[in-house]
């Protein structure tokens, strides 16, 4: 299972993430104008053009997801921004009433 870095960087902003460039590209999830604590970052290095299982597993923790498959679904679009908000609400990271 692999995800092209370009797909991650282009799809996360469509799902409620705000990009911030530093020595990495950080993507912070916001819901109703507030950060939820979920984030991801991508490296700008040439050896990280594709994310394999190890990096996907690291992203899983950052994104507050339970499985690598959920990360792939979020980054490659089967999971919508609304679906992701439902996952975070189920974990108590955002209010269900605010979705």
Order of alpha helices (4+ residues) and beta strands (2+ residues): beta-alpha-beta-beta-beta-beta-alpha-alpha-alpha
